[in-house]
Amino acid sequence: MESPDLEVDMKRVVRWTVFSAMGLGAMSAITMAVFSTSIPSSESEVEGIPDRFVELLLEKPVPSERAKVKRPMANPDAGEGAKAKKEEGKVGKRVSVRRRSLDRAVGESAGILGALGSGLAGGGTAEGLGGLGSKGIGSGRSGYGYAPPAPVSQDYVDYGHNPVELAEEDFLSTFSIDVDTGSYTQARRSIEAGGLPAAAAVRTEEFVNYMQYEYPQPERGVPFAVTMEASAHPWNRSHHIMRVGIQGAEVAAADRTPVHLTFLVDTSCSMNGPDRLPMAKEALHHLVDNLEPDDTVALATYAGATRRVLLPTRPGWDAHKAIDDLTNGGGTAMESGMTLAYEMAEESFVAGHENRVIVLSDGDANIGASSHEQILSSLREYAQKGITLSTVGFGSGNYRDTMMEQLANKGDGNYQYIDTLDEAKRVFGEDLDATLRTIARDVKIQVAFNPDNVIAYKLIGYENREIADDDFRDDKVDAGEVGAGHTVTALYDLVLRDNPEGALATVQVRHKKPGPDGPATEQAVELPASAVGDQFWFSSPNLRLAWGAASFAEKLRGAKEMEEVEWGQIIEVVDGARRPGTERDDEVLSLVRLAAAYEPPTPLAVAQAKAVASDAIILGAVARADVESVVQRHMAQIQYCYARERAQNPNLRAGKLVEKFVIAKDGTVSSASTKTTTIQSASVNNCITGRFMRMKFPAPKGGGIAIVSYPLIFSAT
């Protein structure tokens, strides 16, 4: 290490890393180390962490041999940026080999993450010790023997989890925006049908961006406004959350330009079924009804062969009749259908207007080119001419999510999945302008973190949208689009230095105007460290709702950081941010509750915990009711400490434990320890102490401290 300060900061990150990487089997041994606020004086004194982990993290050696694990290729929507990484042999990885080798070394030595585990962030490919990385013991979603049946022939790509980056080594985070929502609506369909979605089907950013946020509108003439916010983490007192929000400009009626749409409808046999072609037809009827008189629509189909069904015409009876006449039959020649649709779009092309192809399909292709890589090759050329492509997915069972998502990505459009008629009305009614009207193309975000204030950061989601830092200003590199009125949100998990001053981070957004390729422009926004909130529950509903949606998604896809987060905690966040009468807020809360009900029994079922608030001894100016409220909010985690140990040791006795802790003048817990206990388990004691160290209480009145002795009773069920 170059400086004592950096060594201290690295040891803080060591605790986070090993806690995330080692999994449930080793968690009790390192609980005190993870939550300790003291810094050891030497590398060998990191409590509960084997010396080899400290050496790996502080010295960062490159392992001589690695298990060969194939990682999915990065999303082609990263364009030339991804292509460049592929040529360098680094597709889907960060540019810094040194940093990634650190992550691999920790994963391999822990025997949990596999060769491409993501270090501080956990995750990886679930190699080693029964696959705790993402599936858990016995291929269980929660690590306790639950294995949801894999959907038949479903097609998803697992892009893994973003690693935690050390700001000293890489202070830039660069990615393409994403306004797709298909992942959320597919998950909704699965949950409402009585099960949980496949982990690989969950893309966190699409859950976050399905929500509606109340961001300020941009100034007139500016395509979007950028806002930033940061606050304390709700569950981890040593972390903070940062939000980057983008609000796209609304298009006034006087500024509206006509749209020229070419519908390409899959009428193959695979589209047979009430949730496929019949629903696609209803969606098209709704779209045509919401178009303006000066718009045009054309219609082509593909099955075993392609067919021009309707030449460009004004919305009306002819369009509705052509839609009504669509029937199923034949194979799936998607490639030739795409060629025909683009030919028709070129014939109706009007410069300065919105020209778009909309593909409605289940993504299946079995005639001609059948992979998205083969079909994607020509899309970029049309996008550069100003003809964009959006995809709308239907059906389940043999649904091809990867095909539909990446066609839209490469075609400079958006990807929606329609599971109900109500969703069709949302996409082609309520959100029609956002769906069809592009206000900015190739939108890239680059966040520059100040290493003087930020120790480490992790981008939540956007794994398949990564762009090389050096490609941020390379305008040949493809990125995402923003539609009229769209909101885009990105979240970061941060570890900050003590007493940060000056700028925390600066976000730069680069974009091009819609239409044929042109020069790009940038705008920048800075977040000062002084603006960081010290209590999550006092942050804006925008941040709390986004974090709730992100946590929901991360829990569904088995993120390591979510292993000890209970569904009730996510429900609490979403419910607290919910705005009365907002349909999407109510819906996501309902989905989280349903998902929690589907989650199989965990060790919590084998034990109970009860806080005896009336017997608590409180010395200091803190109200008993306030102490009780905070402890009750964490009771599920406290119960988990005892239940997890009892699941491994059925002979663990019931008993009483009194936890003594000190509430500092700012409301944080400065120290905690087991005062008395009849439970013969150091693991349980240490785990509970760790939970109390994470709590945040109201600040004692008068600026002093408070000392609390809090009794807890544990029993078996």
C-alpha positions, 0 to 999 in steps of 0.5 A: 500500500502506498499510504496508511490511509489507503491501507485502512480503507482497504481493510474496510473493503476487505470486510465487505468483500469476504462477507459477500464472497464467503456465503452462509457457511462462513458467515458466522465466523466473520460477522464481527469482522464485517460489522466492527468499527475498529481498524486493526493495527496490522494485516494479521489482526482482521478479526474472523477473516483468514490471513490469506484473504487479507493478503489477497485483498491488500497485495492483489496477486495474480493467481497462476491458474484459474478455473475456466468458466465461460462468461456470457458475452456483453450485450451488443448494444454496447456497440463498438465498445463491446466489439473492441473489448471482444477483440482484446479478449475482454468481452463482459469484463472490466478493462483493468485486468489487475482489478479483476484478478483480485476479484478472481483470487478472492473467489477462488480462495473462498471456494465459492464464487468461481473463477469469474466471481465478482469479488466484492459484489459476490455473484459469479457463476455459482461454482464451488461448495454446492453453488452458493453463488447464485443458487444455494445448497441443493440448487435452492434459490435461498440456499435451503433446497428450493429449485423452481422448475426451469421454464421449457425452452425459455431463452435468457442470458445471465450477465452476472453481477457487476463487481465492486470497483475501488475508486483509487483504481478505476474512478469512472463508471460508463454505461448505456442507458436502458429504457426497456421494461420487458424483464419486469413484465415477464417477471410479473407474469411469472409471479402472478401465475404462481411462481418466481421468474428464472434468475437470468430473466431478471434485469434489475435496471428494467425493474427500476425503470418501469417505475414512474418518478417525479423528476423535474422537467428539463428547460425548453430546448434541452432534451432531458434534465439530470438530477442526483441524490445520495443517502445512507443505506437502509440496511448497511450502516457503512454504505450509502446509495446514490441515484442518477435520474434522467427526465426526458422532455415531453413533446408538446402537441405543437411540436409533434412530428408525424410517425411512420410505422411499419408493423412486422407481425410474426404469424407463424405456428409458434404464435398460436395461443390467446396470449400471442397473436390474438393479443398482438392484434388487440395491441395493434388495434389500440395503437392504431386508435391512438395515432394522429391523422397525419401518421401512417401505418404499414403491415408485413408478416412473416411465417414460412414466407413473408408477405406485404399485407398493408402498404403505408396508409393513414390510421383507420378502417383499412389498418384495422381490417388488415390486422383483423385478417391476420392468421397463424401458419407456417415456420418462422422466417424472421430474417427475411421478415426483417428485410421486408419490413425495412424495405417498406420503412424505407419506401415510406421514409420522411426525413425529420419524421419518426420512422420506425419498424415495430416487431411483434413476436415471441422471438422464435426463428427457425428458418434462415438466420435464427440467432440474434447475432446473425440477424443483428448485423444489418440493423445498425445501418438502418438506425444510422439512416434514421429508421429505428426498430422496437420489439414487443414480445408475447407468449411464454414457454418457448419465448426468446427474450434475448432475441427480442431485447437485442434486436431493439438494442441494436435497432435503436429502439425499445423492448416491451413485453406484453402479458395483458391487455392492460399492458398493451394499453399502457405501452400504446396508450399511456406511454405512447409518446415515450414508446414511439418518439425519440428525443435523444439517441446513443445516450451514454452516462459516465460517472466520475467518482472522487477517490478522495471521498469514495472508497468503492462503488458498485453499479446496480444492474446495467450489466449488459450495458457496460461501455469502455470508459475510453469509448464514452466520447467515441460517437461510433459506439452505439448506446440507448435511446430516450423517448419523450417523457421517459425517465431513466434511473441508475443506482450505485452502492457506495462506501465513503471515506469519513467526513467527505468534502467537496465533490462526491461524484460528477455525472456526464451524459452524452447524446445525439439528436434523433434521426440520421447520425450527427454530432453528440453533445454533453451535459454534466451535473455534480453531486457535492458530498454535503448533499448526502443524506444521513437517513435513508427514510428521509430521502426522496420517494424517488430514491426509496422507490427506485431502491425498493424496485432494485432490491426486489429484482436483486433478491429475485436474481439471487444477488449475494448482498440480498441473502440476509435481506428479508422480504419484509425489509423490501416490502417496508421500503416499497410501502414507505415510498408508495404514493397513494393512487399510483398504480405502478407503486401499488402493483410492485408492492403487491408483487413483492408480497406475492414473491415473498409468499412463494419463497420456500420455507427458510430456517426462520421457520424453525425458531422464534425470537421475541424482544422484551421491550418492557424489561429493557434498561435505558440510561440516557435521553432516548425514548423507550418507544423509539428504541423498541421501534428500531429493534422491532424493525430488525427482529427478522434479522435477529431471529435469522441469527438464531434460526440459521444456527438451529438449522445446522444444530437442532440441539441448540437450546432455547434461551434468553440473551441480553444485548448491551449497546451504546447509542452515540450522539448521532444515533448510530451504535458505537459499540455492542456486545452480549451482556448475558446469555443462556444460549450456548453459541458464540456464533449466535451471539456475534451475529446478533451483535452485528445486527445491533451495530447496523441499527440507527436510532433517533439521536439522544436529546441534548447531544449525549449518549445512551446505554441500553441493555435489551433482552431477547428471548429465543425458542424453537418451533 
